Amino acid sequence: MFWQSVVLSLDNETLARIHERADDYLYRGNSGLIAKAVTLAAIEVLEGTPRQPQWKRRKLKGIWPDQQ
């Protein structure tokens, strides 16, 4: 639950940067899912470099695009 406490303590400027990056991922990138776009954006803004998420929970069966 570490990330949950981090997200709840973010300032408005950081949230706005995540929102802008998520918009880029959603509309200009290859992510068609809002959850994935926000995840990728949050990783990039909070860690300073883009990377794929390390999923530890189940993926949404039937609608999750295959990762290459």
PDB file of N, CA, C and O in Angstrom:
ATOM      1  N   MET A   1       0.805  -1.190   0.000  1.00  0.00           N
ATOM      2  CA  MET A   1       0.000   0.000   0.000  1.00  0.00           C
ATOM      3  C   MET A   1       0.857   1.267   0.000  1.00  0.00           C
ATOM      4  O   MET A   1       0.345   2.357   0.255  1.00  0.00           O
ATOM      5  N   PHE A   2       2.129   1.137  -0.278  1.00  0.00           N
ATOM      6  CA  PHE A   2       3.037   2.284  -0.295  1.00  0.00           C
ATOM      7  C   PHE A   2       2.583   3.340  -1.289  1.00  0.00           C
ATOM      8  O   PHE A   2       2.523   4.525  -0.960  1.00  0.00           O
ATOM      9  N   TRP A   3       2.259   2.906  -2.519  1.00  0.00           N
ATOM     10  CA  TRP A   3       1.888   3.879  -3.558  1.00  0.00           C
ATOM     11  C   TRP A   3       0.588   4.583  -3.232  1.00  0.00           C
ATOM     12  O   TRP A   3       0.392   5.734  -3.621  1.00  0.00           O
ATOM     13  N   GLN A   4      -0.296   3.913  -2.528  1.00  0.00           N
ATOM     14  CA  GLN A   4      -1.560   4.549  -2.165  1.00  0.00           C
ATOM     15  C   GLN A   4      -1.305   5.774  -1.283  1.00  0.00           C
ATOM     16  O   GLN A   4      -1.929   6.816  -1.482  1.00  0.00           O
ATOM     17  N   SER A   5      -0.404   5.658  -0.321  1.00  0.00           N
ATOM     18  CA  SER A   5      -0.103   6.803   0.535  1.00  0.00           C
ATOM     19  C   SER A   5       0.627   7.899  -0.228  1.00  0.00           C
ATOM     20  O   SER A   5       0.452   9.080   0.070  1.00  0.00           O
ATOM     21  N   VAL A   6       1.449   7.522  -1.215  1.00  0.00           N
ATOM     22  CA  VAL A   6       2.149   8.515  -2.032  1.00  0.00           C
ATOM     23  C   VAL A   6       1.144   9.315  -2.857  1.00  0.00           C
ATOM     24  O   VAL A   6       1.217  10.542  -2.916  1.00  0.00           O
ATOM     25  N   VAL A   7       0.228   8.627  -3.481  1.00  0.00           N
ATOM     26  CA  VAL A   7      -0.758   9.294  -4.341  1.00  0.00           C
ATOM     27  C   VAL A   7      -1.628  10.250  -3.537  1.00  0.00           C
ATOM     28  O   VAL A   7      -1.945  11.343  -4.005  1.00  0.00           O
ATOM     29  N   LEU A   8      -2.007   9.855  -2.357  1.00  0.00           N
ATOM     30  CA  LEU A   8      -2.867  10.722  -1.534  1.00  0.00           C
ATOM     31  C   LEU A   8      -2.142  11.967  -1.049  1.00  0.00           C
ATOM     32  O   LEU A   8      -2.794  12.932  -0.649  1.00  0.00           O
ATOM     33  N   SER A   9      -0.806  11.976  -1.073  1.00  0.00           N
ATOM     34  CA  SER A   9      -0.065  13.127  -0.586  1.00  0.00           C
ATOM     35  C   SER A   9       0.504  14.011  -1.704  1.00  0.00           C
ATOM     36  O   SER A   9       1.280  14.926  -1.426  1.00  0.00           O
ATOM     37  N   LEU A  10       0.130  13.751  -2.956  1.00  0.00           N
ATOM     38  CA  LEU A  10       0.648  14.545  -4.080  1.00  0.00           C
ATOM     39  C   LEU A  10       0.022  15.931  -4.113  1.00  0.00           C
ATOM     40  O   LEU A  10      -1.148  16.109  -3.773  1.00  0.00           O
ATOM     41  N   ASP A  11       0.821  16.909  -4.528  1.00  0.00           N
ATOM     42  CA  ASP A  11       0.299  18.266  -4.665  1.00  0.00           C
ATOM     43  C   ASP A  11      -0.403  18.417  -6.019  1.00  0.00           C
ATOM     44  O   ASP A  11      -0.298  17.545  -6.881  1.00  0.00           O
ATOM     45  N   ASN A  12      -1.103  19.508  -6.190  1.00  0.00           N
ATOM     46  CA  ASN A  12      -1.886  19.737  -7.407  1.00  0.00           C
ATOM     47  C   ASN A  12      -1.014  19.834  -8.655  1.00  0.00           C
ATOM     48  O   ASN A  12      -1.428  19.401  -9.730  1.00  0.00           O
ATOM     49  N   GLU A  13       0.172  20.390  -8.529  1.00  0.00           N
ATOM     50  CA  GLU A  13       1.076  20.516  -9.679  1.00  0.00           C
ATOM     51  C   GLU A  13       1.505  19.137 -10.201  1.00  0.00           C
ATOM     52  O   GLU A  13       1.533  18.910 -11.410  1.00  0.00           O
ATOM     53  N   THR A  14       1.833  18.236  -9.300  1.00  0.00           N
ATOM     54  CA  THR A  14       2.236  16.887  -9.700  1.00  0.00           C
ATOM     55  C   THR A  14       1.065  16.142 -10.319  1.00  0.00           C
ATOM     56  O   THR A  14       1.230  15.449 -11.323  1.00  0.00           O
ATOM     57  N   LEU A  15      -0.110  16.278  -9.731  1.00  0.00           N
ATOM     58  CA  LEU A  15      -1.302  15.634 -10.296  1.00  0.00           C
ATOM     59  C   LEU A  15      -1.595  16.173 -11.697  1.00  0.00           C
ATOM     60  O   LEU A  15      -2.002  15.417 -12.579  1.00  0.00           O
ATOM     61  N   ALA A  16      -1.391  17.468 -11.903  1.00  0.00           N
ATOM     62  CA  ALA A  16      -1.606  18.058 -13.226  1.00  0.00           C
ATOM     63  C   ALA A  16      -0.609  17.498 -14.236  1.00  0.00           C
ATOM     64  O   ALA A  16      -0.977  17.239 -15.382  1.00  0.00           O
ATOM     65  N   ARG A  17       0.658  17.305 -13.827  1.00  0.00           N
ATOM     66  CA  ARG A  17       1.656  16.728 -14.728  1.00  0.00           C
ATOM     67  C   ARG A  17       1.302  15.285 -15.083  1.00  0.00           C
ATOM     68  O   ARG A  17       1.465  14.868 -16.230  1.00  0.00           O
ATOM     69  N   ILE A  18       0.817  14.520 -14.098  1.00  0.00           N
ATOM     70  CA  ILE A  18       0.381  13.145 -14.365  1.00  0.00           C
ATOM     71  C   ILE A  18      -0.785  13.164 -15.346  1.00  0.00           C
ATOM     72  O   ILE A  18      -0.830  12.357 -16.275  1.00  0.00           O
ATOM     73  N   HIS A  19      -1.726  14.079 -15.146  1.00  0.00           N
ATOM     74  CA  HIS A  19      -2.880  14.187 -16.032  1.00  0.00           C
ATOM     75  C   HIS A  19      -2.445  14.492 -17.462  1.00  0.00           C
ATOM     76  O   HIS A  19      -2.956  13.891 -18.407  1.00  0.00           O
ATOM     77  N   GLU A  20      -1.509  15.418 -17.626  1.00  0.00           N
ATOM     78  CA  GLU A  20      -1.030  15.777 -18.964  1.00  0.00           C
ATOM     79  C   GLU A  20      -0.338  14.603 -19.647  1.00  0.00           C
ATOM     80  O   GLU A  20      -0.554  14.362 -20.835  1.00  0.00           O
ATOM     81  N   ARG A  21       0.501  13.863 -18.898  1.00  0.00           N
ATOM     82  CA  ARG A  21       1.195  12.709 -19.480  1.00  0.00           C
ATOM     83  C   ARG A  21       0.202  11.605 -19.806  1.00  0.00           C
ATOM     84  O   ARG A  21       0.338  10.932 -20.828  1.00  0.00           O
ATOM     85  N   ALA A  22      -0.799  11.410 -18.945  1.00  0.00           N
ATOM     86  CA  ALA A  22      -1.821  10.390 -19.207  1.00  0.00           C
ATOM     87  C   ALA A  22      -2.581  10.728 -20.484  1.00  0.00           C
ATOM     88  O   ALA A  22      -2.915   9.841 -21.269  1.00  0.00           O
ATOM     89  N   ASP A  23      -2.851  12.012 -20.685  1.00  0.00           N
ATOM     90  CA  ASP A  23      -3.507  12.453 -21.914  1.00  0.00           C
ATOM     91  C   ASP A  23      -2.662  12.083 -23.131  1.00  0.00           C
ATOM     92  O   ASP A  23      -3.187  11.612 -24.140  1.00  0.00           O
ATOM     93  N   ASP A  24      -1.349  12.301 -23.029  1.00  0.00           N
ATOM     94  CA  ASP A  24      -0.454  11.932 -24.132  1.00  0.00           C
ATOM     95  C   ASP A  24      -0.488  10.436 -24.394  1.00  0.00           C
ATOM     96  O   ASP A  24      -0.586  10.007 -25.544  1.00  0.00           O
ATOM     97  N   TYR A  25      -0.407   9.638 -23.336  1.00  0.00           N
ATOM     98  CA  TYR A  25      -0.430   8.179 -23.507  1.00  0.00           C
ATOM     99  C   TYR A  25      -1.758   7.714 -24.094  1.00  0.00           C
ATOM    100  O   TYR A  25      -1.793   6.819 -24.938  1.00  0.00           O
ATOM    101  N   LEU A  26      -2.837   8.319 -23.648  1.00  0.00           N
ATOM    102  CA  LEU A  26      -4.166   7.865 -24.074  1.00  0.00           C
ATOM    103  C   LEU A  26      -4.469   8.236 -25.516  1.00  0.00           C
ATOM    104  O   LEU A  26      -4.976   7.409 -26.275  1.00  0.00           O
ATOM    105  N   TYR A  27      -4.166   9.467 -25.903  1.00  0.00           N
ATOM    106  CA  TYR A  27      -4.573   9.935 -27.219  1.00  0.00           C
ATOM    107  C   TYR A  27      -3.471   9.932 -28.268  1.00  0.00           C
ATOM    108  O   TYR A  27      -3.759   9.885 -29.464  1.00  0.00           O
ATOM    109  N   ARG A  28      -2.224   9.982 -27.844  1.00  0.00           N
ATOM    110  CA  ARG A  28      -1.130  10.019 -28.815  1.00  0.00           C
ATOM    111  C   ARG A  28      -0.263   8.782 -28.767  1.00  0.00           C
ATOM    112  O   ARG A  28       0.543   8.549 -29.667  1.00  0.00           O
ATOM    113  N   GLY A  29      -0.422   7.991 -27.728  1.00  0.00           N
ATOM    114  CA  GLY A  29       0.397   6.790 -27.564  1.00  0.00           C
ATOM    115  C   GLY A  29      -0.332   5.548 -28.025  1.00  0.00           C
ATOM    116  O   GLY A  29      -1.230   5.611 -28.864  1.00  0.00           O
ATOM    117  N   ASN A  30       0.059   4.432 -27.474  1.00  0.00           N
ATOM    118  CA  ASN A  30      -0.538   3.162 -27.890  1.00  0.00           C
ATOM    119  C   ASN A  30      -1.429   2.563 -26.813  1.00  0.00           C
ATOM    120  O   ASN A  30      -1.824   1.402 -26.924  1.00  0.00           O
ATOM    121  N   SER A  31      -1.758   3.329 -25.770  1.00  0.00           N
ATOM    122  CA  SER A  31      -2.601   2.808 -24.704  1.00  0.00           C
ATOM    123  C   SER A  31      -4.036   3.266 -24.907  1.00  0.00           C
ATOM    124  O   SER A  31      -4.311   4.466 -24.913  1.00  0.00           O
ATOM    125  N   GLY A  32      -4.941   2.332 -25.071  1.00  0.00           N
ATOM    126  CA  GLY A  32      -6.341   2.669 -25.243  1.00  0.00           C
ATOM    127  C   GLY A  32      -7.129   2.578 -23.943  1.00  0.00           C
ATOM    128  O   GLY A  32      -8.316   2.902 -23.910  1.00  0.00           O
ATOM    129  N   LEU A  33      -6.479   2.143 -22.884  1.00  0.00           N
ATOM    130  CA  LEU A  33      -7.159   1.998 -21.607  1.00  0.00           C
ATOM    131  C   LEU A  33      -6.762   3.141 -20.671  1.00  0.00           C
ATOM    132  O   LEU A  33      -5.581   3.454 -20.525  1.00  0.00           O
ATOM    133  N   ILE A  34      -7.755   3.753 -20.048  1.00  0.00           N
ATOM    134  CA  ILE A  34      -7.485   4.878 -19.158  1.00  0.00           C
ATOM    135  C   ILE A  34      -6.614   4.451 -17.987  1.00  0.00           C
ATOM    136  O   ILE A  34      -5.684   5.170 -17.623  1.00  0.00           O
ATOM    137  N   ALA A  35      -6.893   3.303 -17.393  1.00  0.00           N
ATOM    138  CA  ALA A  35      -6.112   2.838 -16.242  1.00  0.00           C
ATOM    139  C   ALA A  35      -4.645   2.661 -16.602  1.00  0.00           C
ATOM    140  O   ALA A  35      -3.765   3.020 -15.819  1.00  0.00           O
ATOM    141  N   LYS A  36      -4.377   2.113 -17.774  1.00  0.00           N
ATOM    142  CA  LYS A  36      -2.988   1.911 -18.188  1.00  0.00           C
ATOM    143  C   LYS A  36      -2.320   3.252 -18.477  1.00  0.00           C
ATOM    144  O   LYS A  36      -1.160   3.452 -18.117  1.00  0.00           O
ATOM    145  N   ALA A  37      -3.027   4.162 -19.116  1.00  0.00           N
ATOM    146  CA  ALA A  37      -2.463   5.472 -19.429  1.00  0.00           C
ATOM    147  C   ALA A  37      -2.096   6.230 -18.150  1.00  0.00           C
ATOM    148  O   ALA A  37      -1.028   6.838 -18.075  1.00  0.00           O
ATOM    149  N   VAL A  38      -2.972   6.196 -17.153  1.00  0.00           N
ATOM    150  CA  VAL A  38      -2.695   6.878 -15.889  1.00  0.00           C
ATOM    151  C   VAL A  38      -1.541   6.193 -15.160  1.00  0.00           C
ATOM    152  O   VAL A  38      -0.706   6.868 -14.558  1.00  0.00           O
ATOM    153  N   THR A  39      -1.486   4.873 -15.207  1.00  0.00           N
ATOM    154  CA  THR A  39      -0.394   4.140 -14.568  1.00  0.00           C
ATOM    155  C   THR A  39       0.950   4.497 -15.185  1.00  0.00           C
ATOM    156  O   THR A  39       1.908   4.788 -14.468  1.00  0.00           O
ATOM    157  N   LEU A  40       1.023   4.475 -16.513  1.00  0.00           N
ATOM    158  CA  LEU A  40       2.273   4.816 -17.196  1.00  0.00           C
ATOM    159  C   LEU A  40       2.684   6.260 -16.907  1.00  0.00           C
ATOM    160  O   LEU A  40       3.864   6.543 -16.700  1.00  0.00           O
ATOM    161  N   ALA A  41       1.715   7.164 -16.893  1.00  0.00           N
ATOM    162  CA  ALA A  41       2.000   8.575 -16.619  1.00  0.00           C
ATOM    163  C   ALA A  41       2.496   8.770 -15.197  1.00  0.00           C
ATOM    164  O   ALA A  41       3.450   9.514 -14.969  1.00  0.00           O
ATOM    165  N   ALA A  42       1.859   8.108 -14.239  1.00  0.00           N
ATOM    166  CA  ALA A  42       2.275   8.247 -12.844  1.00  0.00           C
ATOM    167  C   ALA A  42       3.684   7.714 -12.633  1.00  0.00           C
ATOM    168  O   ALA A  42       4.477   8.322 -11.914  1.00  0.00           O
ATOM    169  N   ILE A  43       4.000   6.591 -13.249  1.00  0.00           N
ATOM    170  CA  ILE A  43       5.352   6.043 -13.143  1.00  0.00           C
ATOM    171  C   ILE A  43       6.361   7.034 -13.699  1.00  0.00           C
ATOM    172  O   ILE A  43       7.393   7.296 -13.080  1.00  0.00           O
ATOM    173  N   GLU A  44       6.059   7.583 -14.872  1.00  0.00           N
ATOM    174  CA  GLU A  44       6.992   8.513 -15.507  1.00  0.00           C
ATOM    175  C   GLU A  44       7.189   9.779 -14.675  1.00  0.00           C
ATOM    176  O   GLU A  44       8.319  10.238 -14.510  1.00  0.00           O
ATOM    177  N   VAL A  45       6.117  10.340 -14.156  1.00  0.00           N
ATOM    178  CA  VAL A  45       6.229  11.593 -13.394  1.00  0.00           C
ATOM    179  C   VAL A  45       6.880  11.352 -12.028  1.00  0.00           C
ATOM    180  O   VAL A  45       7.741  12.129 -11.613  1.00  0.00           O
ATOM    181  N   LEU A  46       6.489  10.309 -11.340  1.00  0.00           N
ATOM    182  CA  LEU A  46       6.992  10.078  -9.987  1.00  0.00           C
ATOM    183  C   LEU A  46       8.412   9.519  -9.959  1.00  0.00           C
ATOM    184  O   LEU A  46       9.182   9.842  -9.055  1.00  0.00           O
ATOM    185  N   GLU A  47       8.772   8.680 -10.945  1.00  0.00           N
ATOM    186  CA  GLU A  47      10.104   8.080 -10.957  1.00  0.00           C
ATOM    187  C   GLU A  47      11.072   8.825 -11.864  1.00  0.00           C
ATOM    188  O   GLU A  47      12.284   8.633 -11.768  1.00  0.00           O
ATOM    189  N   GLY A  48      10.551   9.668 -12.737  1.00  0.00           N
ATOM    190  CA  GLY A  48      11.417  10.460 -13.602  1.00  0.00           C
ATOM    191  C   GLY A  48      11.810   9.801 -14.908  1.00  0.00           C
ATOM    192  O   GLY A  48      12.492  10.422 -15.722  1.00  0.00           O
ATOM    193  N   THR A  49      11.406   8.579 -15.130  1.00  0.00           N
ATOM    194  CA  THR A  49      11.720   7.887 -16.372  1.00  0.00           C
ATOM    195  C   THR A  49      10.578   6.925 -16.715  1.00  0.00           C
ATOM    196  O   THR A  49      10.016   6.294 -15.820  1.00  0.00           O
ATOM    197  N   PRO A  50      10.235   6.808 -17.990  1.00  0.00           N
ATOM    198  CA  PRO A  50       9.145   5.901 -18.353  1.00  0.00           C
ATOM    199  C   PRO A  50       9.583   4.439 -18.300  1.00  0.00           C
ATOM    200  O   PRO A  50      10.729   4.116 -18.615  1.00  0.00           O
ATOM    201  N   ARG A  51       8.679   3.574 -17.906  1.00  0.00           N
ATOM    202  CA  ARG A  51       8.896   2.133 -17.921  1.00  0.00           C
ATOM    203  C   ARG A  51       7.541   1.457 -17.897  1.00  0.00           C
ATOM    204  O   ARG A  51       6.531   2.083 -17.576  1.00  0.00           O
ATOM    205  N   GLN A  52       7.520   0.188 -18.235  1.00  0.00           N
ATOM    206  CA  GLN A  52       6.283  -0.581 -18.159  1.00  0.00           C
ATOM    207  C   GLN A  52       6.007  -0.942 -16.704  1.00  0.00           C
ATOM    208  O   GLN A  52       6.945  -1.166 -15.939  1.00  0.00           O
ATOM    209  N   PRO A  53       4.751  -1.001 -16.313  1.00  0.00           N
ATOM    210  CA  PRO A  53       4.425  -1.364 -14.930  1.00  0.00           C
ATOM    211  C   PRO A  53       4.754  -2.828 -14.655  1.00  0.00           C
ATOM    212  O   PRO A  53       4.740  -3.663 -15.559  1.00  0.00           O
ATOM    213  N   GLN A  54       5.045  -3.118 -13.414  1.00  0.00           N
ATOM    214  CA  GLN A  54       5.286  -4.490 -12.992  1.00  0.00           C
ATOM    215  C   GLN A  54       4.015  -4.973 -12.299  1.00  0.00           C
ATOM    216  O   GLN A  54       3.849  -4.798 -11.092  1.00  0.00           O
ATOM    217  N   TRP A  55       3.130  -5.575 -13.070  1.00  0.00           N
ATOM    218  CA  TRP A  55       1.820  -5.974 -12.555  1.00  0.00           C
ATOM    219  C   TRP A  55       1.966  -7.126 -11.582  1.00  0.00           C
ATOM    220  O   TRP A  55       2.603  -8.134 -11.892  1.00  0.00           O
ATOM    221  N   LYS A  56       1.382  -6.979 -10.416  1.00  0.00           N
ATOM    222  CA  LYS A  56       1.366  -8.052  -9.436  1.00  0.00           C
ATOM    223  C   LYS A  56      -0.050  -8.571  -9.213  1.00  0.00           C
ATOM    224  O   LYS A  56      -0.247  -9.584  -8.541  1.00  0.00           O
ATOM    225  N   ARG A  57      -1.009  -7.893  -9.761  1.00  0.00           N
ATOM    226  CA  ARG A  57      -2.402  -8.314  -9.616  1.00  0.00           C
ATOM    227  C   ARG A  57      -2.917  -8.814 -10.950  1.00  0.00           C
ATOM    228  O   ARG A  57      -2.239  -8.693 -11.970  1.00  0.00           O
ATOM    229  N   ARG A  58      -4.102  -9.369 -10.943  1.00  0.00           N
ATOM    230  CA  ARG A  58      -4.645  -9.948 -12.166  1.00  0.00           C
ATOM    231  C   ARG A  58      -4.914  -8.867 -13.207  1.00  0.00           C
ATOM    232  O   ARG A  58      -5.197  -7.717 -12.873  1.00  0.00           O
ATOM    233  N   LYS A  59      -4.822  -9.255 -14.445  1.00  0.00           N
ATOM    234  CA  LYS A  59      -5.142  -8.343 -15.537  1.00  0.00           C
ATOM    235  C   LYS A  59      -6.614  -8.512 -15.888  1.00  0.00           C
ATOM    236  O   LYS A  59      -7.225  -9.533 -15.569  1.00  0.00           O
ATOM    237  N   LEU A  60      -7.170  -7.517 -16.537  1.00  0.00           N
ATOM    238  CA  LEU A  60      -8.582  -7.564 -16.903  1.00  0.00           C
ATOM    239  C   LEU A  60      -8.754  -8.518 -18.081  1.00  0.00           C
ATOM    240  O   LEU A  60      -8.432  -8.181 -19.220  1.00  0.00           O
ATOM    241  N   LYS A  61      -9.258  -9.695 -17.795  1.00  0.00           N
ATOM    242  CA  LYS A  61      -9.384 -10.710 -18.831  1.00  0.00           C
ATOM    243  C   LYS A  61     -10.409 -10.296 -19.870  1.00  0.00           C
ATOM    244  O   LYS A  61     -11.491  -9.811 -19.538  1.00  0.00           O
ATOM    245  N   GLY A  62     -10.060 -10.491 -21.118  1.00  0.00           N
ATOM    246  CA  GLY A  62     -10.974 -10.212 -22.211  1.00  0.00           C
ATOM    247  C   GLY A  62     -10.840  -8.822 -22.794  1.00  0.00           C
ATOM    248  O   GLY A  62     -11.206  -8.611 -23.951  1.00  0.00           O
ATOM    249  N   ILE A  63     -10.323  -7.855 -22.027  1.00  0.00           N
ATOM    250  CA  ILE A  63     -10.189  -6.503 -22.578  1.00  0.00           C
ATOM    251  C   ILE A  63      -8.763  -5.994 -22.509  1.00  0.00           C
ATOM    252  O   ILE A  63      -8.471  -4.923 -23.042  1.00  0.00           O
ATOM    253  N   TRP A  64      -7.865  -6.731 -21.868  1.00  0.00           N
ATOM    254  CA  TRP A  64      -6.484  -6.276 -21.722  1.00  0.00           C
ATOM    255  C   TRP A  64      -5.707  -6.592 -22.984  1.00  0.00           C
ATOM    256  O   TRP A  64      -5.664  -7.752 -23.395  1.00  0.00           O
ATOM    257  N   PRO A  65      -5.076  -5.578 -23.630  1.00  0.00           N
ATOM    258  CA  PRO A  65      -4.323  -5.864 -24.850  1.00  0.00           C
ATOM    259  C   PRO A  65      -3.069  -6.669 -24.539  1.00  0.00           C
ATOM    260  O   PRO A  65      -2.468  -6.519 -23.475  1.00  0.00           O
ATOM    261  N   ASP A  66      -2.686  -7.521 -25.479  1.00  0.00           N
ATOM    262  CA  ASP A  66      -1.485  -8.334 -25.301  1.00  0.00           C
ATOM    263  C   ASP A  66      -0.254  -7.463 -25.319  1.00  0.00           C
ATOM    264  O   ASP A  66      -0.130  -6.567 -26.154  1.00  0.00           O
ATOM    265  N   GLN A  67       0.659  -7.721 -24.400  1.00  0.00           N
ATOM    266  CA  GLN A  67       1.912  -6.990 -24.358  1.00  0.00           C
ATOM    267  C   GLN A  67       2.916  -7.685 -25.266  1.00  0.00           C
ATOM    268  O   GLN A  67       3.010  -8.912 -25.278  1.00  0.00           O
ATOM    269  N   GLN A  68       3.661  -6.897 -26.021  1.00  0.00           N
ATOM    270  CA  GLN A  68       4.633  -7.481 -26.941  1.00  0.00           C
ATOM    271  C   GLN A  68       6.015  -7.346 -26.369  1.00  0.00           C
ATOM    272  O   GLN A  68       6.985  -7.777 -26.991  1.00  0.00           O
TER     273      GLN A  68
END
